[in-house]
Amino acid sequence: MEDSLGEEQRMAQAMQEIEKLVQENAVVVFSQSRCCMCHVVKRLFCNLGVGPTVHELDERKEGVDMEKALLRLNNTVVLPTVFVGGKLVGGVDAVMAAHVSGNLVPRLKEAGALWL
């Protein structure tokens, strides 16, 4: 029982950290440094002229807990997980779908991440 309580406390702390990081920046990407899908999303933003704030979870001490918390939020493939304007966009599929449909750039402008 004590172990599960510790797990829940770590999840709560991870969720608080995620919420804090998401509110501090217009575009936030939670990533793994060697993940090819994460690389695709980061390159897309850079090619659009957006400098996302990237958190490489494999390089953070609390990264595993943050990844588990993101799984609870995203309810699908965990990484990359993207937030624009403090709102969850989702993983690579959701970001690419928003881009192809023409919805991503307006969201980026609204969040103050893109000015053109």
The first five atom37 places (N, CA, C, CB, O) and aatype in JSON, in Angstrom:
{
  "aatype": [12, 6, 3, 15, 10, 7, 6, 6, 5, 1, 12, 0, 5, 0, 12, 5, 6, 9, 6, 11, 10, 19, 5, 6, 2, 0, 19, 19, 19, 13, 15, 5, 15, 1, 4, 4, 12, 4, 8, 19, 19, 11, 1, 10, 13, 4, 2, 10, 7, 19, 7, 14, 16, 19, 8, 6, 10, 3, 6, 1, 11, 6, 7, 19, 3, 12, 6, 11, 0, 10, 10, 1, 10, 2, 2, 16, 19, 19, 10, 14, 16, 19, 13, 19, 7, 7, 11, 10, 19, 7, 7, 19, 3, 0, 19, 12, 0, 0, 8, 19, 15, 7, 2, 10, 19, 14, 1, 10, 11, 6, 0, 7, 0, 10, 17, 10],
  "atom_mask": [
    [1, 1, 1, 1, 1],
    [1, 1, 1, 1, 1],
    [1, 1, 1, 1, 1],
    [1, 1, 1, 1, 1],
    [1, 1, 1, 1, 1],
    [1, 1, 1, 0, 1],
    [1, 1, 1, 1, 1],
    [1, 1, 1, 1, 1],
    [1, 1, 1, 1, 1],
    [1, 1, 1, 1, 1],
    [1, 1, 1, 1, 1],
    [1, 1, 1, 1, 1],
    [1, 1, 1, 1, 1],
    [1, 1, 1, 1, 1],
    [1, 1, 1, 1, 1],
    [1, 1, 1, 1, 1],
    [1, 1, 1, 1, 1],
    [1, 1, 1, 1, 1],
    [1, 1, 1, 1, 1],
    [1, 1, 1, 1, 1],
    [1, 1, 1, 1, 1],
    [1, 1, 1, 1, 1],
    [1, 1, 1, 1, 1],
    [1, 1, 1, 1, 1],
    [1, 1, 1, 1, 1],
    [1, 1, 1, 1, 1],
    [1, 1, 1, 1, 1],
    [1, 1, 1, 1, 1],
    [1, 1, 1, 1, 1],
    [1, 1, 1, 1, 1],
    [1, 1, 1, 1, 1],
    [1, 1, 1, 1, 1],
    [1, 1, 1, 1, 1],
    [1, 1, 1, 1, 1],
    [1, 1, 1, 1, 1],
    [1, 1, 1, 1, 1],
    [1, 1, 1, 1, 1],
    [1, 1, 1, 1, 1],
    [1, 1, 1, 1, 1],
    [1, 1, 1, 1, 1],
    [1, 1, 1, 1, 1],
    [1, 1, 1, 1, 1],
    [1, 1, 1, 1, 1],
    [1, 1, 1, 1, 1],
    [1, 1, 1, 1, 1],
    [1, 1, 1, 1, 1],
    [1, 1, 1, 1, 1],
    [1, 1, 1, 1, 1],
    [1, 1, 1, 0, 1],
    [1, 1, 1, 1, 1],
    [1, 1, 1, 0, 1],
    [1, 1, 1, 1, 1],
    [1, 1, 1, 1, 1],
    [1, 1, 1, 1, 1],
    [1, 1, 1, 1, 1],
    [1, 1, 1, 1, 1],
    [1, 1, 1, 1, 1],
    [1, 1, 1, 1, 1],
    [1, 1, 1, 1, 1],
    [1, 1, 1, 1, 1],
    [1, 1, 1, 1, 1],
    [1, 1, 1, 1, 1],
    [1, 1, 1, 0, 1],
    [1, 1, 1, 1, 1],
    [1, 1, 1, 1, 1],
    [1, 1, 1, 1, 1],
    [1, 1, 1, 1, 1],
    [1, 1, 1, 1, 1],
    [1, 1, 1, 1, 1],
    [1, 1, 1, 1, 1],
    [1, 1, 1, 1, 1],
    [1, 1, 1, 1, 1],
    [1, 1, 1, 1, 1],
    [1, 1, 1, 1, 1],
    [1, 1, 1, 1, 1],
    [1, 1, 1, 1, 1],
    [1, 1, 1, 1, 1],
    [1, 1, 1, 1, 1],
    [1, 1, 1, 1, 1],
    [1, 1, 1, 1, 1],
    [1, 1, 1, 1, 1],
    [1, 1, 1, 1, 1],
    [1, 1, 1, 1, 1],
    [1, 1, 1, 1, 1],
    [1, 1, 1, 0, 1],
    [1, 1, 1, 0, 1],
    [1, 1, 1, 1, 1],
    [1, 1, 1, 1, 1],
    [1, 1, 1, 1, 1],
    [1, 1, 1, 0, 1],
    [1, 1, 1, 0, 1],
    [1, 1, 1, 1, 1],
    [1, 1, 1, 1, 1],
    [1, 1, 1, 1, 1],
    [1, 1, 1, 1, 1],
    [1, 1, 1, 1, 1],
    [1, 1, 1, 1, 1],
    [1, 1, 1, 1, 1],
    [1, 1, 1, 1, 1],
    [1, 1, 1, 1, 1],
    [1, 1, 1, 1, 1],
    [1, 1, 1, 0, 1],
    [1, 1, 1, 1, 1],
    [1, 1, 1, 1, 1],
    [1, 1, 1, 1, 1],
    [1, 1, 1, 1, 1],
    [1, 1, 1, 1, 1],
    [1, 1, 1, 1, 1],
    [1, 1, 1, 1, 1],
    [1, 1, 1, 1, 1],
    [1, 1, 1, 1, 1],
    [1, 1, 1, 0, 1],
    [1, 1, 1, 1, 1],
    [1, 1, 1, 1, 1],
    [1, 1, 1, 1, 1],
    [1, 1, 1, 1, 1]
  ],
  "atom_positions": [
    [[0.82, -1.2, 0.0], [0.0, 0.0, 0.0], [0.86, 1.26, 0.0], [-0.93, 0.0, 1.21], [0.56, 2.22, -0.7]],
    [[1.92, 1.25, 0.77], [2.81, 2.39, 0.86], [3.45, 2.71, -0.48], [3.88, 2.14, 1.91], [3.63, 3.87, -0.83]],
    [[3.79, 1.66, -1.25], [4.42, 1.85, -2.54], [3.47, 2.54, -3.52], [4.88, 0.51, -3.11], [3.88, 3.43, -4.26]],
    [[2.18, 2.12, -3.52], [1.23, 2.74, -4.43], [0.97, 4.19, -4.04], [-0.09, 1.96, -4.44], [0.74, 5.03, -4.91]],
    [[1.0, 4.5, -2.75], [0.84, 5.88, -2.3], [2.01, 6.71, -2.81], [0.74, 5.96, -0.76], [1.82, 7.84, -3.26]],
    [[3.2, 6.16, -2.74], [4.38, 6.85, -3.27], [4.25, 7.09, -4.76], [0.0, 0.0, 0.0], [4.62, 8.16, -5.26]],
    [[3.72, 6.12, -5.47], [3.51, 6.24, -6.91], [2.52, 7.37, -7.2], [2.99, 4.9, -7.5], [2.76, 8.19, -8.09]],
    [[1.42, 7.41, -6.47], [0.41, 8.45, -6.68], [0.97, 9.84, -6.35], [-0.83, 8.18, -5.82], [0.67, 10.81, -7.04]],
    [[1.77, 9.92, -5.32], [2.39, 11.21, -4.97], [3.35, 11.66, -6.06], [3.14, 11.1, -3.63], [3.38, 12.84, -6.41]],
    [[4.12, 10.71, -6.6], [5.05, 11.06, -7.69], [4.27, 11.49, -8.93], [5.97, 9.86, -8.03], [4.68, 12.43, -9.63]],
    [[3.16, 10.82, -9.22], [2.33, 11.2, -10.37], [1.76, 12.61, -10.18], [1.17, 10.17, -10.59], [1.73, 13.41, -11.12]],
    [[1.3, 12.9, -8.97], [0.75, 14.23, -8.68], [1.83, 15.3, -8.83], [0.15, 14.27, -7.25], [1.57, 16.36, -9.4]],
    [[3.02, 15.03, -8.33], [4.13, 15.98, -8.48], [4.51, 16.16, -9.94], [5.34, 15.51, -7.67], [4.77, 17.27, -10.38]],
    [[4.54, 15.06, -10.68], [4.88, 15.13, -12.11], [3.83, 15.94, -12.85], [4.99, 13.72, -12.71], [4.17, 16.75, -13.72]],
    [[2.57, 15.74, -12.53], [1.49, 16.48, -13.18], [1.6, 17.97, -12.87], [0.12, 15.94, -12.75], [1.38, 18.8, -13.75]],
    [[1.92, 18.3, -11.64], [2.1, 19.71, -11.26], [3.26, 20.33, -12.05], [2.36, 19.84, -9.73], [3.16, 21.46, -12.52]],
    [[4.33, 19.6, -12.18], [5.5, 20.1, -12.93], [5.14, 20.31, -14.4], [6.68, 19.12, -12.8], [5.52, 21.32, -14.99]],
    [[4.42, 19.36, -14.98], [3.99, 19.48, -16.37], [3.11, 20.71, -16.54], [3.22, 18.21, -16.83], [3.32, 21.5, -17.47]],
    [[2.13, 20.9, -15.66], [1.23, 22.05, -15.75], [2.0, 23.36, -15.65], [0.17, 21.98, -14.66], [1.7, 24.31, -16.37]],
    [[2.98, 23.4, -14.77], [3.81, 24.61, -14.61], [4.59, 24.89, -15.9], [4.79, 24.44, -13.42], [4.59, 26.02, -16.38]],
    [[5.25, 23.88, -16.44], [6.04, 24.05, -17.65], [5.19, 24.46, -18.84], [6.78, 22.77, -17.97], [5.61, 25.29, -19.65]],
    [[4.01, 23.89, -18.95], [3.1, 24.18, -20.06], [2.61, 25.62, -20.01], [1.91, 23.21, -20.04], [2.43, 26.26, -21.05]],
    [[2.38, 26.13, -18.81], [1.88, 27.51, -18.67], [2.98, 28.55, -18.9], [1.28, 27.71, -17.3], [2.67, 29.71, -19.19]],
    [[4.23, 28.17, -18.79], [5.34, 29.11, -18.9], [5.74, 29.41, -20.35], [6.53, 28.58, -18.16], [6.43, 30.4, -20.59]],
    [[5.31, 28.59, -21.31], [5.77, 28.73, -22.68], [4.65, 28.52, -23.68], [6.91, 27.76, -22.97], [3.7, 27.77, -23.42]],
    [[4.75, 29.19, -24.83], [3.7, 29.11, -25.85], [3.61, 27.72, -26.46], [3.95, 30.14, -26.94], [2.51, 27.21, -26.69]],
    [[4.76, 27.11, -26.74], [4.79, 25.77, -27.34], [5.74, 24.9, -26.53], [5.23, 25.83, -28.85], [6.91, 25.24, -26.35]],
    [[5.22, 23.8, -26.04], [6.02, 22.89, -25.22], [5.94, 21.49, -25.83], [5.52, 22.88, -23.73], [4.86, 20.98, -26.13]],
    [[7.12, 20.9, -25.99], [7.22, 19.53, -26.52], [7.9, 18.68, -25.46], [8.0, 19.48, -27.88], [9.04, 18.95, -25.07]],
    [[7.21, 17.65, -25.0], [7.82, 16.66, -24.13], [8.29, 15.54, -25.05], [6.81, 16.13, -23.01], [7.51, 15.01, -25.84]],
    [[9.56, 15.2, -24.94], [10.23, 14.4, -25.95], [11.19, 13.4, -25.32], [10.97, 15.29, -26.93], [11.48, 13.45, -24.12]],
    [[11.67, 12.5, -26.15], [12.81, 11.64, -25.83], [13.9, 12.01, -26.83], [12.44, 10.08, -25.91], [13.62, 12.14, -28.02]],
    [[15.1, 12.19, -26.37], [16.16, 12.72, -27.24], [16.47, 11.84, -28.45], [17.42, 12.9, -26.43], [16.96, 12.35, -29.46]],
    [[16.2, 10.55, -28.38], [16.53, 9.66, -29.5], [15.31, 9.14, -30.25], [17.33, 8.5, -29.0], [15.41, 8.18, -31.02]],
    [[14.16, 9.76, -30.02], [12.91, 9.31, -30.64], [12.75, 9.99, -31.99], [11.69, 9.61, -29.73], [12.77, 11.22, -32.08]],
    [[12.58, 9.21, -33.05], [12.46, 9.78, -34.39], [11.17, 10.58, -34.57], [12.52, 8.67, -35.44], [11.19, 11.59, -35.26]],
    [[10.07, 10.17, -33.96], [8.82, 10.91, -34.07], [8.92, 12.25, -33.33], [7.65, 10.08, -33.52], [8.35, 13.25, -33.76]],
    [[9.63, 12.24, -32.22], [9.87, 13.49, -31.49], [10.69, 14.45, -32.35], [10.59, 13.22, -30.14], [10.42, 15.65, -32.39]],
    [[11.67, 13.91, -33.04], [12.52, 14.71, -33.92], [11.67, 15.34, -35.04], [13.66, 13.84, -34.53], [11.86, 16.5, -35.38]],
    [[10.76, 14.57, -35.59], [9.89, 15.07, -36.66], [9.09, 16.28, -36.18], [8.94, 13.96, -37.16], [9.01, 17.29, -36.88]],
    [[8.51, 16.19, -35.0], [7.7, 17.29, -34.46], [8.57, 18.51, -34.19], [6.98, 16.85, -33.18], [8.19, 19.63, -34.51]],
    [[9.74, 18.3, -33.6], [10.63, 19.43, -33.31], [11.07, 20.11, -34.6], [11.86, 18.96, -32.52], [11.14, 21.34, -34.65]],
    [[11.37, 19.34, -35.63], [11.77, 19.92, -36.93], [10.61, 20.68, -37.56], [12.26, 18.81, -37.89], [10.82, 21.75, -38.13]],
    [[9.41, 20.15, -37.47], [8.25, 20.85, -38.02], [8.13, 22.24, -37.41], [6.95, 20.05, -37.77], [7.99, 23.23, -38.13]],
    [[8.19, 22.32, -36.09], [8.08, 23.63, -35.45], [9.22, 24.56, -35.87], [8.08, 23.47, -33.93], [8.98, 25.74, -36.15]],
    [[10.41, 24.05, -35.92], [11.54, 24.88, -36.34], [11.37, 25.36, -37.78], [12.85, 24.1, -36.21], [11.66, 26.51, -38.09]],
    [[10.88, 24.48, -38.66], [10.65, 24.87, -40.05], [9.54, 25.91, -40.19], [10.31, 23.64, -40.88], [9.52, 26.68, -41.14]],
    [[8.61, 25.92, -39.24], [7.55, 26.92, -39.24], [8.01, 28.24, -38.62], [6.34, 26.4, -38.48], [7.28, 29.24, -38.65]],
    [[9.22, 28.24, -38.07], [9.73, 29.45, -37.44], [9.37, 29.57, -35.97], [0.0, 0.0, 0.0], [9.43, 30.65, -35.4]],
    [[9.0, 28.46, -35.37], [8.61, 28.42, -33.96], [9.74, 27.76, -33.17], [7.26, 27.66, -33.76], [10.24, 26.71, -33.55]],
    [[10.11, 28.39, -32.09], [11.12, 27.8, -31.2], [10.44, 27.16, -30.01], [0.0, 0.0, 0.0], [10.24, 27.82, -28.99]],
    [[10.08, 25.89, -30.12], [9.38, 25.26, -29.0], [10.3, 25.07, -27.8], [8.81, 23.91, -29.42], [11.52, 24.95, -27.94]],
    [[9.71, 25.05, -26.63], [10.45, 24.67, -25.44], [10.38, 23.16, -25.37], [9.88, 25.35, -24.13], [9.29, 22.59, -25.29]],
    [[11.53, 22.52, -25.39], [11.6, 21.07, -25.45], [12.13, 20.53, -24.13], [12.5, 20.6, -26.63], [13.15, 20.98, -23.61]],
    [[11.42, 19.55, -23.6], [11.85, 18.86, -22.39], [12.13, 17.41, -22.76], [10.77, 18.96, -21.25], [11.22, 16.64, -23.02]],
    [[13.4, 17.06, -22.77], [13.83, 15.7, -23.08], [13.7, 14.87, -21.81], [15.31, 15.67, -23.65], [14.53, 14.97, -20.91]],
    [[12.67, 14.06, -21.75], [12.37, 13.34, -20.51], [13.41, 12.29, -20.16], [11.03, 12.68, -20.61], [13.58, 11.95, -18.98]],
    [[14.11, 11.77, -21.16], [15.16, 10.79, -20.85], [16.39, 11.44, -20.23], [15.56, 10.04, -22.12], [17.31, 10.75, -19.79]],
    [[16.42, 12.76, -20.19], [17.54, 13.49, -19.6], [17.16, 14.14, -18.27], [18.03, 14.54, -20.57], [17.96, 14.88, -17.68]],
    [[15.96, 13.86, -17.8], [15.49, 14.44, -16.53], [15.36, 13.34, -15.48], [14.12, 15.15, -16.73], [14.97, 12.21, -15.78]],
    [[15.7, 13.69, -14.27], [15.61, 12.74, -13.15], [14.18, 12.23, -12.97], [16.11, 13.39, -11.85], [13.97, 11.04, -12.74]],
    [[13.21, 13.12, -13.08], [11.8, 12.76, -12.88], [11.1, 12.43, -14.2], [11.07, 13.9, -12.18], [9.87, 12.37, -14.25]],
    [[11.87, 12.21, -15.25], [11.32, 11.98, -16.58], [10.38, 10.79, -16.69], [0.0, 0.0, 0.0], [9.37, 10.87, -17.39]],
    [[10.68, 9.7, -16.02], [9.82, 8.51, -16.08], [8.45, 8.82, -15.5], [10.47, 7.32, -15.33], [7.42, 8.44, -16.07]],
    [[8.43, 9.5, -14.36], [7.15, 9.87, -13.74], [6.39, 10.85, -14.63], [7.38, 10.49, -12.35], [5.17, 10.76, -14.76]],
    [[7.09, 11.79, -15.24], [6.44, 12.75, -16.13], [5.86, 12.03, -17.35], [7.44, 13.84, -16.57], [4.78, 12.38, -17.83]],
    [[6.58, 11.04, -17.85], [6.08, 10.28, -19.0], [4.8, 9.53, -18.64], [7.16, 9.29, -19.5], [3.86, 9.48, -19.44]],
    [[4.77, 8.95, -17.45], [3.56, 8.25, -17.0], [2.39, 9.22, -16.84], [3.82, 7.52, -15.67], [1.25, 8.9, -17.19]],
    [[2.67, 10.4, -16.32], [1.62, 11.41, -16.15], [1.1, 11.87, -17.52], [2.15, 12.63, -15.34], [-0.1, 12.08, -17.68]],
    [[1.98, 12.02, -18.48], [1.57, 12.41, -19.83], [0.71, 11.33, -20.48], [2.8, 12.7, -20.7], [-0.22, 11.63, -21.21]],
    [[1.03, 10.08, -20.21], [0.21, 8.98, -20.73], [-1.22, 9.1, -20.21], [0.81, 7.61, -20.34], [-2.18, 8.88, -20.96]],
    [[-1.36, 9.44, -18.96], [-2.7, 9.62, -18.38], [-3.44, 10.78, -19.06], [-2.61, 9.88, -16.87], [-4.64, 10.7, -19.31]],
    [[-2.7, 11.84, -19.36], [-3.31, 13.01, -20.01], [-3.67, 12.74, -21.47], [-2.37, 14.2, -19.94], [-4.78, 13.05, -21.92]],
    [[-2.73, 12.16, -22.18], [-2.83, 11.99, -23.63], [-3.64, 10.77, -24.02], [-1.45, 11.9, -24.23], [-4.26, 10.74, -25.09]],
    [[-3.63, 9.75, -23.17], [-4.41, 8.53, -23.39], [-4.07, 7.8, -24.68], [-5.87, 8.85, -23.38], [-4.88, 7.03, -25.2]],
    [[-2.9, 8.03, -25.2], [-2.44, 7.38, -26.43], [-0.92, 7.35, -26.4], [-2.97, 8.12, -27.71], [-0.32, 7.36, -25.33]],
    [[-0.3, 7.31, -27.55], [1.16, 7.31, -27.62], [1.68, 8.48, -26.79], [1.66, 7.41, -29.1], [1.2, 9.6, -26.92]],
    [[2.64, 8.21, -25.95], [3.1, 9.19, -24.98], [3.92, 10.3, -25.62], [3.9, 8.52, -23.91], [3.59, 11.48, -25.47]],
    [[4.97, 9.95, -26.31], [5.89, 10.97, -26.79], [6.02, 10.96, -28.29], [7.25, 10.78, -26.16], [6.03, 9.89, -28.9]],
    [[6.12, 12.11, -28.89], [6.1, 13.41, -28.25], [4.7, 13.78, -27.77], [6.63, 14.47, -29.2], [3.7, 13.29, -28.31]],
    [[4.64, 14.62, -26.78], [3.39, 15.21, -26.35], [3.55, 16.72, -26.47], [3.0, 14.78, -24.89], [4.49, 17.29, -25.92]],
    [[2.64, 17.35, -27.19], [2.77, 18.76, -27.54], [1.62, 19.57, -26.93], [2.8, 18.94, -29.06], [0.46, 19.16, -26.97]],
    [[1.97, 20.73, -26.38], [1.02, 21.69, -25.87], [1.25, 23.01, -26.61], [1.16, 21.87, -24.33], [2.39, 23.43, -26.79]],
    [[0.18, 23.64, -27.03], [0.25, 24.96, -27.66], [-0.7, 25.88, -26.9], [-0.11, 24.9, -29.2], [-1.89, 25.57, -26.75]],
    [[-0.18, 26.99, -26.44], [-1.0, 27.93, -25.69], [-1.58, 27.34, -24.43], [0.0, 0.0, 0.0], [-2.68, 27.7, -24.02]],
    [[-0.85, 26.43, -23.8], [-1.3, 25.81, -22.56], [-2.29, 24.69, -22.75], [0.0, 0.0, 0.0], [-2.76, 24.1, -21.77]],
    [[-2.62, 24.37, -24.0], [-3.61, 23.33, -24.27], [-2.95, 22.13, -24.95], [-4.76, 23.88, -25.14], [-2.06, 22.29, -25.8]],
    [[-3.39, 20.96, -24.57], [-2.86, 19.74, -25.14], [-3.27, 19.63, -26.61], [-3.35, 18.52, -24.35], [-4.45, 19.7, -26.94]],
    [[-2.27, 19.45, -27.48], [-2.54, 19.15, -28.88], [-2.54, 17.64, -29.04], [-1.48, 19.81, -29.82], [-3.45, 17.08, -29.66]],
    [[-1.53, 16.99, -28.49], [-1.43, 15.53, -28.54], [-0.07, 15.1, -29.03], [0.0, 0.0, 0.0], [0.93, 15.79, -28.84]],
    [[-0.06, 13.95, -29.66], [1.18, 13.38, -30.16], [1.45, 13.76, -31.6], [0.0, 0.0, 0.0], [0.85, 14.7, -32.14]],
    [[2.35, 13.03, -32.21], [2.77, 13.36, -33.57], [1.6, 13.31, -34.54], [3.85, 12.4, -34.03], [1.51, 14.16, -35.43]],
    [[0.7, 12.35, -34.4], [-0.46, 12.25, -35.3], [-1.33, 13.49, -35.22], [-1.29, 11.01, -34.98], [-1.74, 14.04, -36.24]],
    [[-1.62, 13.93, -34.0], [-2.48, 15.1, -33.82], [-1.81, 16.37, -34.33], [-2.84, 15.27, -32.34], [-2.47, 17.23, -34.92]],
    [[-0.51, 16.5, -34.1], [0.21, 17.69, -34.57], [0.22, 17.71, -36.1], [1.66, 17.71, -34.02], [-0.04, 18.75, -36.71]],
    [[0.53, 16.58, -36.71], [0.57, 16.53, -38.18], [-0.82, 16.73, -38.78], [1.15, 15.18, -38.64], [-0.95, 17.4, -39.81]],
    [[-1.84, 16.18, -38.16], [-3.2, 16.38, -38.66], [-3.59, 17.85, -38.58], [-4.2, 15.52, -37.86], [-4.21, 18.38, -39.5]],
    [[-3.23, 18.51, -37.48], [-3.51, 19.94, -37.34], [-2.76, 20.75, -38.38], [-3.15, 20.42, -35.93], [-3.29, 21.72, -38.92]],
    [[-1.53, 20.35, -38.67], [-0.73, 21.05, -39.67], [-1.32, 20.88, -41.08], [0.73, 20.54, -39.64], [-1.49, 21.85, -41.81]],
    [[-1.63, 19.65, -41.44], [-2.16, 19.35, -42.78], [-3.53, 20.02, -42.99], [-2.27, 17.83, -42.98], [-3.83, 20.48, -44.09]],
    [[-4.34, 20.07, -41.94], [-5.67, 20.66, -42.06], [-5.64, 22.19, -42.03], [-6.56, 20.15, -40.95], [-6.66, 22.84, -42.28]],
    [[-4.48, 22.76, -41.73], [-4.37, 24.22, -41.68], [-4.73, 24.82, -40.33], [0.0, 0.0, 0.0], [-4.84, 26.04, -40.22]],
    [[-4.92, 23.98, -39.31], [-5.31, 24.47, -37.99], [-4.12, 24.78, -37.07], [-6.19, 23.46, -37.32], [-4.28, 25.49, -36.07]],
    [[-2.94, 24.27, -37.4], [-1.8, 24.44, -36.5], [-1.3, 25.88, -36.49], [-0.67, 23.49, -36.9], [-1.1, 26.45, -35.42]],
    [[-1.09, 26.47, -37.65], [-0.54, 27.82, -37.72], [-1.43, 28.83, -36.99], [-0.35, 28.25, -39.19], [-0.92, 29.65, -36.23]],
    [[-2.76, 28.81, -37.19], [-3.59, 29.74, -36.41], [-3.48, 29.54, -34.9], [-5.04, 29.59, -36.83], [-3.5, 30.51, -34.14]],
    [[-3.35, 28.3, -34.46], [-3.19, 28.02, -33.03], [-1.87, 28.59, -32.53], [-3.25, 26.5, -32.74], [-1.79, 29.14, -31.43]],
    [[-0.83, 28.46, -33.35], [0.48, 29.0, -32.97], [0.44, 30.52, -32.9], [1.55, 28.54, -33.98], [1.04, 31.12, -32.0]],
    [[-0.25, 31.15, -33.84], [-0.39, 32.61, -33.82], [-1.17, 33.05, -32.59], [-1.1, 33.11, -35.11], [-0.79, 34.01, -31.91]],
    [[-2.26, 32.37, -32.3], [-3.08, 32.7, -31.14], [-2.3, 32.58, -29.84], [-4.31, 31.8, -31.1], [-2.52, 33.35, -28.91]],
    [[-1.39, 31.61, -29.78], [-0.59, 31.38, -28.58], [0.58, 32.36, -28.48], [-0.06, 29.96, -28.57], [1.26, 32.41, -27.45]],
    [[0.82, 33.13, -29.55], [1.93, 34.08, -29.54], [3.26, 33.46, -29.9], [0.0, 0.0, 0.0], [4.31, 34.04, -29.64]],
    [[3.23, 32.27, -30.51], [4.45, 31.57, -30.89], [4.89, 31.89, -32.32], [4.24, 30.07, -30.74], [6.02, 31.59, -32.71]],
    [[3.98, 32.5, -33.09], [4.25, 32.78, -34.49], [3.61, 34.11, -34.82], [3.71, 31.64, -35.43], [2.46, 34.37, -34.46]],
    [[4.37, 34.95, -35.5], [3.87, 36.3, -35.75], [3.53, 36.57, -37.2], [4.87, 37.29, -35.29], [2.88, 37.57, -37.49]],
    [[3.95, 35.73, -38.1], [3.73, 35.99, -39.53], [2.38, 35.53, -40.0], [4.78, 35.32, -40.36], [2.05, 35.67, -41.17]]
  ]
}
